[in-house]
Amino acid sequence: MKNLSPDLIKRLKKIKLVATDLDGTLLNNSSQLSHATLEAIRKLKGAGLAVAIMTARAHCSAERIADQIGIASPIVSLDGGLVRKPHADINIFASYINPAIVKRVISEAERRVAGIALFADDKLVHRESEVMIPSYVENLELNPHECEDLYSFATRTIQIIVGADSKRAVNIIARKAAGFFNGVDIKFYRSSQYDDRWYLELKNKRHSKATGLAHLQKQFHVRRNEVVVLGDFRNDAAAFRRAGVSVAMKNAVWELKQEADLITESTNDEDGAAEFFDLLLKLRTDHAQAGSARR
């Protein structure tokens, strides 16, 4: 990374917490951590920097990455819907959907013969007889739990997934949700793998990676200007605006690059995150050496 401004260098030297996205950022295109990335994270930790994960993935999926990295810091998952330490039984924060909304969506899905699953705390739950949801989760590195009474999870639901082979059925549920459920964020889309399958995702509007980052700051006792955020997609934008320094990957969407203080010269598939980590470590080392020389 060339031509860093003196102001940006000064801000980077203050960083104490690295909060990073996973897919498209820390992980390569095969959803793996490269040796270079693992080594760079090891060096960051050795230099006293904290590292945390912020992702749209479910907690259990991100937990496995945290284990590989060797960190026990809180994980921000489901785009800020849940903040929880790896292998912990207690949430630091959870943004639950109104139980009445959850029950209404379950009822509508049943009425229209649509599949439904709930992200309840750190688990994904669906009925044993479900046929649509398994295709949704097959590439998400999840271990879904089967149950017959989804209504019993209504008070602890962070995100709802509805799926059907009928665009009309899912669209009707989406329109009902938009019309009746204030404060709920709705995403309606076709499956990227199966052209005849449509999905609906519902979650609270009031949470994002930025709210998750606020909880990380409290956990690590750091100020906003002591945090750097790495990301590649639109859901990272809110956290970018809260961080002291924001870093977009070379492969990031254009909108996020417009928000970034720094853009890596390499993509996520070319160890772009490691590239930035090495820069941060060098600046930190140079800063420490300059301080020792003055003493």
Contacts in CASP RR format, 6 or more apart in sequence:
PFRMAT RR
TARGET T0000
AUTHOR 0000-0000-0000
METHOD contacts of the structure
MODEL  1
MKNLSPDLIKRLKKIKLVATDLDGTLLNNSSQLSHATLEAIRKLKGAGLA
VAIMTARAHCSAERIADQIGIASPIVSLDGGLVRKPHADINIFASYINPA
IVKRVISEAERRVAGIALFADDKLVHRESEVMIPSYVENLELNPHECEDL
YSFATRTIQIIVGADSKRAVNIIARKAAGFFNGVDIKFYRSSQYDDRWYL
ELKNKRHSKATGLAHLQKQFHVRRNEVVVLGDFRNDAAAFRRAGVSVAMK
NAVWELKQEADLITESTNDEDGAAEFFDLLLKLRTDHAQAGSARR
1 262 0 8 1.000
1 264 0 8 1.000
1 265 0 8 1.000
1 275 0 8 1.000
1 276 0 8 1.000
1 279 0 8 1.000
2 265 0 8 1.000
4 12 0 8 1.000
4 262 0 8 1.000
8 245 0 8 1.000
8 261 0 8 1.000
8 262 0 8 1.000
9 283 0 8 1.000
11 225 0 8 1.000
11 244 0 8 1.000
11 245 0 8 1.000
11 261 0 8 1.000
12 228 0 8 1.000
12 245 0 8 1.000
12 279 0 8 1.000
12 280 0 8 1.000
12 283 0 8 1.000
13 283 0 8 1.000
13 284 0 8 1.000
13 287 0 8 1.000
14 225 0 8 1.000
14 226 0 8 1.000
15 49 0 8 1.000
15 226 0 8 1.000
15 227 0 8 1.000
15 228 0 8 1.000
15 244 0 8 1.000
15 245 0 8 1.000
15 280 0 8 1.000
15 284 0 8 1.000
16 49 0 8 1.000
16 50 0 8 1.000
16 220 0 8 1.000
16 222 0 8 1.000
16 226 0 8 1.000
16 227 0 8 1.000
17 49 0 8 1.000
17 50 0 8 1.000
17 51 0 8 1.000
17 52 0 8 1.000
17 216 0 8 1.000
17 217 0 8 1.000
17 220 0 8 1.000
17 222 0 8 1.000
17 226 0 8 1.000
17 227 0 8 1.000
17 228 0 8 1.000
18 44 0 8 1.000
18 49 0 8 1.000
18 50 0 8 1.000
18 51 0 8 1.000
18 52 0 8 1.000
18 227 0 8 1.000
18 228 0 8 1.000
18 230 0 8 1.000
18 277 0 8 1.000
18 280 0 8 1.000
19 52 0 8 1.000
19 53 0 8 1.000
19 54 0 8 1.000
19 76 0 8 1.000
19 213 0 8 1.000
19 216 0 8 1.000
19 227 0 8 1.000
19 228 0 8 1.000
19 229 0 8 1.000
19 230 0 8 1.000
19 239 0 8 1.000
19 243 0 8 1.000
20 26 0 8 1.000
20 51 0 8 1.000
20 52 0 8 1.000
20 53 0 8 1.000
20 54 0 8 1.000
20 229 0 8 1.000
20 230 0 8 1.000
20 231 0 8 1.000
20 273 0 8 1.000
21 53 0 8 1.000
21 54 0 8 1.000
21 55 0 8 1.000
21 230 0 8 1.000
21 231 0 8 1.000
21 232 0 8 1.000
21 233 0 8 1.000
21 236 0 8 1.000
22 53 0 8 1.000
22 55 0 8 1.000
22 57 0 8 1.000
22 62 0 8 1.000
22 65 0 8 1.000
23 31 0 8 1.000
23 55 0 8 1.000
23 56 0 8 1.000
23 57 0 8 1.000
23 232 0 8 1.000
24 231 0 8 1.000
24 232 0 8 1.000
24 233 0 8 1.000
24 249 0 8 1.000
24 251 0 8 1.000
24 268 0 8 1.000
25 230 0 8 1.000
25 231 0 8 1.000
25 232 0 8 1.000
25 249 0 8 1.000
25 268 0 8 1.000
25 273 0 8 1.000
26 33 0 8 1.000
26 37 0 8 1.000
26 53 0 8 1.000
26 65 0 8 1.000
26 230 0 8 1.000
26 268 0 8 1.000
26 273 0 8 1.000
27 33 0 8 1.000
27 65 0 8 1.000
27 268 0 8 1.000
28 34 0 8 1.000
28 268 0 8 1.000
28 269 0 8 1.000
29 268 0 8 1.000
29 269 0 8 1.000
31 141 0 8 1.000
33 65 0 8 1.000
33 68 0 8 1.000
33 69 0 8 1.000
34 271 0 8 1.000
34 274 0 8 1.000
36 271 0 8 1.000
36 274 0 8 1.000
37 271 0 8 1.000
37 273 0 8 1.000
37 274 0 8 1.000
37 277 0 8 1.000
38 68 0 8 1.000
38 69 0 8 1.000
39 274 0 8 1.000
40 273 0 8 1.000
40 274 0 8 1.000
40 277 0 8 1.000
40 278 0 8 1.000
40 281 0 8 1.000
41 51 0 8 1.000
41 69 0 8 1.000
41 277 0 8 1.000
43 277 0 8 1.000
43 278 0 8 1.000
43 281 0 8 1.000
44 51 0 8 1.000
44 277 0 8 1.000
44 280 0 8 1.000
44 281 0 8 1.000
45 51 0 8 1.000
45 71 0 8 1.000
47 281 0 8 1.000
47 284 0 8 1.000
47 285 0 8 1.000
49 280 0 8 1.000
49 284 0 8 1.000
50 73 0 8 1.000
50 220 0 8 1.000
50 222 0 8 1.000
51 69 0 8 1.000
51 71 0 8 1.000
51 73 0 8 1.000
52 71 0 8 1.000
52 73 0 8 1.000
52 74 0 8 1.000
52 75 0 8 1.000
52 76 0 8 1.000
52 216 0 8 1.000
52 220 0 8 1.000
53 62 0 8 1.000
53 65 0 8 1.000
53 66 0 8 1.000
53 69 0 8 1.000
53 71 0 8 1.000
53 73 0 8 1.000
53 75 0 8 1.000
53 76 0 8 1.000
53 77 0 8 1.000
54 75 0 8 1.000
54 76 0 8 1.000
54 80 0 8 1.000
54 209 0 8 1.000
54 212 0 8 1.000
54 213 0 8 1.000
54 216 0 8 1.000
54 229 0 8 1.000
54 236 0 8 1.000
54 239 0 8 1.000
55 61 0 8 1.000
55 62 0 8 1.000
55 75 0 8 1.000
55 76 0 8 1.000
55 77 0 8 1.000
55 79 0 8 1.000
56 77 0 8 1.000
56 78 0 8 1.000
56 79 0 8 1.000
56 235 0 8 1.000
57 77 0 8 1.000
57 78 0 8 1.000
57 140 0 8 1.000
57 141 0 8 1.000
58 77 0 8 1.000
58 78 0 8 1.000
58 119 0 8 1.000
58 122 0 8 1.000
58 124 0 8 1.000
58 140 0 8 1.000
58 142 0 8 1.000
59 75 0 8 1.000
59 77 0 8 1.000
59 78 0 8 1.000
59 82 0 8 1.000
59 84 0 8 1.000
59 121 0 8 1.000
59 122 0 8 1.000
60 122 0 8 1.000
60 123 0 8 1.000
60 124 0 8 1.000
60 142 0 8 1.000
60 143 0 8 1.000
61 77 0 8 1.000
61 140 0 8 1.000
61 141 0 8 1.000
61 142 0 8 1.000
62 75 0 8 1.000
62 77 0 8 1.000
63 75 0 8 1.000
63 86 0 8 1.000
63 87 0 8 1.000
63 122 0 8 1.000
64 141 0 8 1.000
66 72 0 8 1.000
66 73 0 8 1.000
66 75 0 8 1.000
66 86 0 8 1.000
67 86 0 8 1.000
71 86 0 8 1.000
72 85 0 8 1.000
72 86 0 8 1.000
73 85 0 8 1.000
73 216 0 8 1.000
73 219 0 8 1.000
73 220 0 8 1.000
74 83 0 8 1.000
74 84 0 8 1.000
74 85 0 8 1.000
74 92 0 8 1.000
74 215 0 8 1.000
74 216 0 8 1.000
74 219 0 8 1.000
75 82 0 8 1.000
75 83 0 8 1.000
75 84 0 8 1.000
75 85 0 8 1.000
75 86 0 8 1.000
76 82 0 8 1.000
76 83 0 8 1.000
76 209 0 8 1.000
76 212 0 8 1.000
76 213 0 8 1.000
76 215 0 8 1.000
76 216 0 8 1.000
77 83 0 8 1.000
77 84 0 8 1.000
77 122 0 8 1.000
78 119 0 8 1.000
78 158 0 8 1.000
78 159 0 8 1.000
78 203 0 8 1.000
79 203 0 8 1.000
79 207 0 8 1.000
79 208 0 8 1.000
79 209 0 8 1.000
79 235 0 8 1.000
80 95 0 8 1.000
80 207 0 8 1.000
80 208 0 8 1.000
80 209 0 8 1.000
80 211 0 8 1.000
80 212 0 8 1.000
81 93 0 8 1.000
81 94 0 8 1.000
81 95 0 8 1.000
81 158 0 8 1.000
81 159 0 8 1.000
81 203 0 8 1.000
81 204 0 8 1.000
81 207 0 8 1.000
81 211 0 8 1.000
81 212 0 8 1.000
82 91 0 8 1.000
82 93 0 8 1.000
82 94 0 8 1.000
82 95 0 8 1.000
82 119 0 8 1.000
82 121 0 8 1.000
82 122 0 8 1.000
82 158 0 8 1.000
83 91 0 8 1.000
83 92 0 8 1.000
83 93 0 8 1.000
83 94 0 8 1.000
83 212 0 8 1.000
83 215 0 8 1.000
83 216 0 8 1.000
84 90 0 8 1.000
84 91 0 8 1.000
84 92 0 8 1.000
84 94 0 8 1.000
84 121 0 8 1.000
84 122 0 8 1.000
85 92 0 8 1.000
91 121 0 8 1.000
92 215 0 8 1.000
92 219 0 8 1.000
93 211 0 8 1.000
93 212 0 8 1.000
93 215 0 8 1.000
94 121 0 8 1.000
94 156 0 8 1.000
94 158 0 8 1.000
95 158 0 8 1.000
95 203 0 8 1.000
95 204 0 8 1.000
95 206 0 8 1.000
95 207 0 8 1.000
95 211 0 8 1.000
96 155 0 8 1.000
96 156 0 8 1.000
96 157 0 8 1.000
96 158 0 8 1.000
96 204 0 8 1.000
97 157 0 8 1.000
97 158 0 8 1.000
97 159 0 8 1.000
97 160 0 8 1.000
97 184 0 8 1.000
97 202 0 8 1.000
97 203 0 8 1.000
97 204 0 8 1.000
98 181 0 8 1.000
99 154 0 8 1.000
99 155 0 8 1.000
99 157 0 8 1.000
101 177 0 8 1.000
101 181 0 8 1.000
101 184 0 8 1.000
101 202 0 8 1.000
102 118 0 8 1.000
102 153 0 8 1.000
102 154 0 8 1.000
102 157 0 8 1.000
102 160 0 8 1.000
103 151 0 8 1.000
103 154 0 8 1.000
104 180 0 8 1.000
104 181 0 8 1.000
105 116 0 8 1.000
105 160 0 8 1.000
105 162 0 8 1.000
105 173 0 8 1.000
105 177 0 8 1.000
105 202 0 8 1.000
106 116 0 8 1.000
106 150 0 8 1.000
106 151 0 8 1.000
106 154 0 8 1.000
108 114 0 8 1.000
108 172 0 8 1.000
108 173 0 8 1.000
108 176 0 8 1.000
109 115 0 8 1.000
109 116 0 8 1.000
109 162 0 8 1.000
109 163 0 8 1.000
109 173 0 8 1.000
110 116 0 8 1.000
112 164 0 8 1.000
112 166 0 8 1.000
112 169 0 8 1.000
112 172 0 8 1.000
112 173 0 8 1.000
113 164 0 8 1.000
113 169 0 8 1.000
114 132 0 8 1.000
114 162 0 8 1.000
114 163 0 8 1.000
114 164 0 8 1.000
114 166 0 8 1.000
114 169 0 8 1.000
114 170 0 8 1.000
114 173 0 8 1.000
115 126 0 8 1.000
115 130 0 8 1.000
115 131 0 8 1.000
115 132 0 8 1.000
115 133 0 8 1.000
115 162 0 8 1.000
115 163 0 8 1.000
115 164 0 8 1.000
116 126 0 8 1.000
116 127 0 8 1.000
116 130 0 8 1.000
116 133 0 8 1.000
116 150 0 8 1.000
116 160 0 8 1.000
116 161 0 8 1.000
116 162 0 8 1.000
116 163 0 8 1.000
117 124 0 8 1.000
117 125 0 8 1.000
117 126 0 8 1.000
117 130 0 8 1.000
117 133 0 8 1.000
117 136 0 8 1.000
117 137 0 8 1.000
117 144 0 8 1.000
117 160 0 8 1.000
117 161 0 8 1.000
118 124 0 8 1.000
118 125 0 8 1.000
118 126 0 8 1.000
118 150 0 8 1.000
118 153 0 8 1.000
118 157 0 8 1.000
118 159 0 8 1.000
118 160 0 8 1.000
118 161 0 8 1.000
119 157 0 8 1.000
119 158 0 8 1.000
119 159 0 8 1.000
119 160 0 8 1.000
119 161 0 8 1.000
120 153 0 8 1.000
120 156 0 8 1.000
120 157 0 8 1.000
120 158 0 8 1.000
121 156 0 8 1.000
121 158 0 8 1.000
123 144 0 8 1.000
123 145 0 8 1.000
124 137 0 8 1.000
124 142 0 8 1.000
124 144 0 8 1.000
124 145 0 8 1.000
125 144 0 8 1.000
125 145 0 8 1.000
125 146 0 8 1.000
125 147 0 8 1.000
125 150 0 8 1.000
125 153 0 8 1.000
126 133 0 8 1.000
126 144 0 8 1.000
126 145 0 8 1.000
126 146 0 8 1.000
126 147 0 8 1.000
126 150 0 8 1.000
127 146 0 8 1.000
127 147 0 8 1.000
127 148 0 8 1.000
127 150 0 8 1.000
128 146 0 8 1.000
128 147 0 8 1.000
128 148 0 8 1.000
130 146 0 8 1.000
132 163 0 8 1.000
132 164 0 8 1.000
132 165 0 8 1.000
132 197 0 8 1.000
133 144 0 8 1.000
133 161 0 8 1.000
133 163 0 8 1.000
134 144 0 8 1.000
135 191 0 8 1.000
135 193 0 8 1.000
135 194 0 8 1.000
135 197 0 8 1.000
136 161 0 8 1.000
136 163 0 8 1.000
136 191 0 8 1.000
136 199 0 8 1.000
137 144 0 8 1.000
139 193 0 8 1.000
147 153 0 8 1.000
158 203 0 8 1.000
158 204 0 8 1.000
159 201 0 8 1.000
159 202 0 8 1.000
159 203 0 8 1.000
160 200 0 8 1.000
160 201 0 8 1.000
160 202 0 8 1.000
160 203 0 8 1.000
161 199 0 8 1.000
161 200 0 8 1.000
161 201 0 8 1.000
162 170 0 8 1.000
162 173 0 8 1.000
162 199 0 8 1.000
162 200 0 8 1.000
162 201 0 8 1.000
162 202 0 8 1.000
163 170 0 8 1.000
163 197 0 8 1.000
163 198 0 8 1.000
163 199 0 8 1.000
163 200 0 8 1.000
164 170 0 8 1.000
164 197 0 8 1.000
164 198 0 8 1.000
165 196 0 8 1.000
165 197 0 8 1.000
165 198 0 8 1.000
166 198 0 8 1.000
167 190 0 8 1.000
167 198 0 8 1.000
169 198 0 8 1.000
170 188 0 8 1.000
170 198 0 8 1.000
170 199 0 8 1.000
170 200 0 8 1.000
171 188 0 8 1.000
171 198 0 8 1.000
173 200 0 8 1.000
174 186 0 8 1.000
174 188 0 8 1.000
174 200 0 8 1.000
177 184 0 8 1.000
177 186 0 8 1.000
177 200 0 8 1.000
177 202 0 8 1.000
178 186 0 8 1.000
181 202 0 8 1.000
183 204 0 8 1.000
183 205 0 8 1.000
183 206 0 8 1.000
184 202 0 8 1.000
184 203 0 8 1.000
184 204 0 8 1.000
184 205 0 8 1.000
185 202 0 8 1.000
185 203 0 8 1.000
185 204 0 8 1.000
185 205 0 8 1.000
186 200 0 8 1.000
186 201 0 8 1.000
186 202 0 8 1.000
187 200 0 8 1.000
187 201 0 8 1.000
187 202 0 8 1.000
188 198 0 8 1.000
188 199 0 8 1.000
188 200 0 8 1.000
189 198 0 8 1.000
189 199 0 8 1.000
190 197 0 8 1.000
190 198 0 8 1.000
190 199 0 8 1.000
191 197 0 8 1.000
191 198 0 8 1.000
191 199 0 8 1.000
208 235 0 8 1.000
208 238 0 8 1.000
208 239 0 8 1.000
209 229 0 8 1.000
209 235 0 8 1.000
209 236 0 8 1.000
209 238 0 8 1.000
209 239 0 8 1.000
210 238 0 8 1.000
210 239 0 8 1.000
210 241 0 8 1.000
210 242 0 8 1.000
212 239 0 8 1.000
213 227 0 8 1.000
213 229 0 8 1.000
213 239 0 8 1.000
213 242 0 8 1.000
213 243 0 8 1.000
214 242 0 8 1.000
216 227 0 8 1.000
217 223 0 8 1.000
217 224 0 8 1.000
217 227 0 8 1.000
224 242 0 8 1.000
224 243 0 8 1.000
224 244 0 8 1.000
225 244 0 8 1.000
226 244 0 8 1.000
227 242 0 8 1.000
227 243 0 8 1.000
227 244 0 8 1.000
227 245 0 8 1.000
228 243 0 8 1.000
228 244 0 8 1.000
228 245 0 8 1.000
228 246 0 8 1.000
228 247 0 8 1.000
228 280 0 8 1.000
229 236 0 8 1.000
229 239 0 8 1.000
229 240 0 8 1.000
229 242 0 8 1.000
229 243 0 8 1.000
229 244 0 8 1.000
229 245 0 8 1.000
229 246 0 8 1.000
229 247 0 8 1.000
230 247 0 8 1.000
230 248 0 8 1.000
230 249 0 8 1.000
230 273 0 8 1.000
230 276 0 8 1.000
231 240 0 8 1.000
231 247 0 8 1.000
231 248 0 8 1.000
231 249 0 8 1.000
231 252 0 8 1.000
231 256 0 8 1.000
232 248 0 8 1.000
232 249 0 8 1.000
232 251 0 8 1.000
232 252 0 8 1.000
232 253 0 8 1.000
232 256 0 8 1.000
232 268 0 8 1.000
233 252 0 8 1.000
233 253 0 8 1.000
233 256 0 8 1.000
234 253 0 8 1.000
234 255 0 8 1.000
234 256 0 8 1.000
236 248 0 8 1.000
236 256 0 8 1.000
237 255 0 8 1.000
237 256 0 8 1.000
237 259 0 8 1.000
239 246 0 8 1.000
240 246 0 8 1.000
240 248 0 8 1.000
240 256 0 8 1.000
240 259 0 8 1.000
240 260 0 8 1.000
241 259 0 8 1.000
244 261 0 8 1.000
245 261 0 8 1.000
245 262 0 8 1.000
246 259 0 8 1.000
246 260 0 8 1.000
246 261 0 8 1.000
246 262 0 8 1.000
247 260 0 8 1.000
247 261 0 8 1.000
247 262 0 8 1.000
247 263 0 8 1.000
247 264 0 8 1.000
247 276 0 8 1.000
248 256 0 8 1.000
248 257 0 8 1.000
248 259 0 8 1.000
248 260 0 8 1.000
248 262 0 8 1.000
248 263 0 8 1.000
248 264 0 8 1.000
249 263 0 8 1.000
249 264 0 8 1.000
249 267 0 8 1.000
249 268 0 8 1.000
249 272 0 8 1.000
249 273 0 8 1.000
250 263 0 8 1.000
250 264 0 8 1.000
250 265 0 8 1.000
250 266 0 8 1.000
250 267 0 8 1.000
250 270 0 8 1.000
250 272 0 8 1.000
251 267 0 8 1.000
251 268 0 8 1.000
251 269 0 8 1.000
252 260 0 8 1.000
252 263 0 8 1.000
257 263 0 8 1.000
262 276 0 8 1.000
264 272 0 8 1.000
264 273 0 8 1.000
264 275 0 8 1.000
264 276 0 8 1.000
265 272 0 8 1.000
265 275 0 8 1.000
266 272 0 8 1.000
266 275 0 8 1.000
END
